[in-house]
Every structure is written in structure tokens, then in C-alpha cells.
Amino acid sequence: MGFSLGEQLDITQVMEIKDRLQVELEQSDSLLIDGSEVSRVDAPGLQLLLTAKNVCQIQSVSWKWQGASSELVAAAKTLGLVEPLGLNDFAD
């Protein structure tokens, strides 16, 4: 089972998701991210993901997407973050 981002990946949820991600990073050497339920996403949410992915890279923690909603991918495209976030497999 992956780390679910839930339905909202926006400024109202960033701190909660950040705290959950930190716990996961401390307990695991790999993250399987499930963004398939995301229906609301904004720049702070994407910034959190990019930061978490960079931390994973620095700490040699594997980062893999289990799923990504069209809303998540569209927001990443808008900000030019499809490749940096590793969402290429989900982009059109």
C-alpha cells in the first residue's frame, strides 16, 4: 500500500501531509506515492512534493508513483514540474 496524498493537496493540507511524509521517511527506505485521489492541488502542495522528492534523493530513499490523478498531472504541467516530480508516466 502506498502513501496516499488524499483528495486535497493544497495549502490547507500541506502541513499535515508534510508531517506524515516525515514519519514515512524516517521509517522506510522507499516511498510509494499514491496521488490518484487528488482532486484539488495548488502550488504549495506541488512544492511540498518536490521538496520531499529531493529529500528522498539526498537520503537515497526510493520514490515511486503508484498513481496520479489528471488534476495532479495538469497542475504539475502548468508549473513545469512533470519531469522533476517523476510524473512522466502519467502525463499525456
The 8 nearest C-alpha neighbors of each residue, nearest first, counted from 0:
[[1, 2, 31, 3, 33, 65, 32, 30],
 [2, 0, 31, 32, 33, 3, 65, 30],
 [1, 3, 32, 33, 31, 4, 0, 30],
 [4, 2, 33, 5, 1, 32, 34, 36],
 [3, 5, 34, 33, 2, 8, 6, 37],
 [6, 4, 3, 36, 7, 37, 34, 8],
 [5, 7, 37, 36, 38, 39, 8, 4],
 [8, 6, 39, 37, 9, 5, 40, 38],
 [9, 7, 40, 44, 39, 12, 37, 6],
 [10, 8, 44, 40, 41, 11, 12, 7],
 [9, 11, 13, 12, 43, 44, 41, 8],
 [10, 12, 9, 13, 14, 8, 7, 15],
 [11, 13, 10, 15, 9, 14, 8, 16],
 [14, 12, 10, 16, 15, 44, 17, 11],
 [15, 13, 17, 16, 12, 18, 11, 10],
 [14, 16, 18, 17, 12, 13, 19, 11],
 [15, 17, 19, 13, 18, 14, 20, 12],
 [18, 16, 14, 20, 15, 19, 13, 21],
 [17, 19, 21, 15, 16, 20, 14, 22],
 [18, 20, 16, 22, 21, 17, 15, 23],
 [21, 19, 23, 17, 22, 18, 16, 24],
 [22, 20, 24, 18, 23, 19, 17, 25],
 [21, 23, 25, 19, 20, 24, 26, 18],
 [24, 22, 20, 26, 21, 25, 27, 19],
 [25, 23, 21, 22, 26, 27, 20, 28],
 [24, 26, 22, 23, 27, 21, 28, 20],
 [27, 25, 23, 24, 22, 28, 21, 29],
 [26, 28, 29, 24, 23, 25, 30, 60],
 [27, 29, 60, 61, 24, 30, 26, 59],
 [30, 28, 61, 60, 27, 62, 31, 24],
 [31, 29, 62, 61, 32, 63, 2, 28],
 [30, 32, 1, 63, 64, 2, 65, 62],
 [33, 31, 64, 2, 1, 65, 30, 63],
 [34, 32, 3, 65, 66, 1, 2, 35],
 [33, 35, 67, 66, 4, 37, 36, 68],
 [34, 36, 67, 68, 66, 33, 37, 65],
 [37, 35, 6, 34, 5, 68, 38, 4],
 [38, 36, 6, 34, 7, 35, 39, 5],
 [37, 39, 6, 70, 7, 36, 40, 68],
 [40, 38, 7, 37, 8, 6, 9, 70],
 [39, 41, 8, 9, 44, 7, 71, 38],
 [40, 42, 9, 44, 43, 45, 8, 39],
 [41, 43, 45, 44, 46, 40, 9, 78],
 [44, 42, 46, 45, 10, 41, 47, 9],
 [45, 43, 9, 8, 47, 42, 41, 46],
 [44, 46, 48, 42, 47, 43, 49, 41],
 [45, 47, 43, 49, 44, 48, 42, 50],
 [46, 48, 50, 44, 45, 49, 51, 43],
 [49, 47, 51, 45, 46, 50, 52, 44],
 [48, 50, 46, 52, 51, 47, 84, 53],
 [49, 51, 53, 47, 48, 52, 46, 54],
 [52, 50, 54, 48, 53, 49, 47, 55],
 [51, 53, 55, 49, 54, 50, 48, 56],
 [54, 52, 56, 50, 55, 51, 49, 57],
 [55, 53, 51, 57, 56, 52, 58, 50],
 [56, 54, 60, 52, 58, 53, 57, 59],
 [55, 57, 53, 59, 54, 58, 60, 52],
 [56, 58, 54, 55, 59, 53, 60, 52],
 [57, 59, 55, 60, 56, 54, 53, 28],
 [60, 58, 56, 57, 55, 61, 28, 54],
 [61, 59, 55, 28, 29, 58, 56, 62],
 [60, 62, 29, 30, 28, 59, 55, 63],
 [63, 61, 30, 29, 31, 60, 52, 55],
 [62, 64, 31, 32, 30, 65, 61, 85],
 [63, 65, 32, 66, 31, 33, 62, 67],
 [66, 64, 33, 32, 31, 63, 1, 67],
 [67, 65, 35, 33, 34, 64, 68, 32],
 [66, 68, 35, 34, 71, 33, 89, 69],
 [69, 67, 35, 71, 70, 37, 34, 36],
 [68, 70, 72, 71, 73, 67, 89, 35],
 [71, 69, 73, 68, 72, 38, 74, 37],
 [72, 70, 68, 74, 69, 73, 75, 67],
 [71, 73, 75, 69, 74, 70, 76, 90],
 [74, 72, 76, 70, 75, 71, 69, 77],
 [75, 73, 77, 71, 76, 72, 70, 78],
 [74, 76, 80, 72, 81, 78, 73, 77],
 [77, 75, 79, 73, 74, 78, 81, 80],
 [76, 78, 74, 75, 79, 73, 80, 72],
 [77, 79, 75, 76, 80, 74, 42, 81],
 [80, 78, 76, 77, 81, 75, 82, 83],
 [79, 81, 75, 83, 78, 82, 84, 76],
 [82, 80, 86, 75, 84, 76, 83, 87],
 [81, 83, 85, 84, 80, 87, 86, 79],
 [84, 82, 80, 85, 81, 49, 86, 79],
 [85, 83, 82, 81, 86, 80, 49, 52],
 [86, 84, 82, 83, 87, 81, 88, 64],
 [85, 87, 81, 89, 88, 84, 82, 90],
 [86, 88, 90, 89, 85, 82, 81, 91],
 [89, 87, 86, 90, 85, 91, 64, 81],
 [88, 90, 87, 86, 67, 91, 72, 66],
 [91, 89, 87, 88, 72, 86, 81, 73],
 [90, 89, 88, 87, 72, 69, 73, 76]]
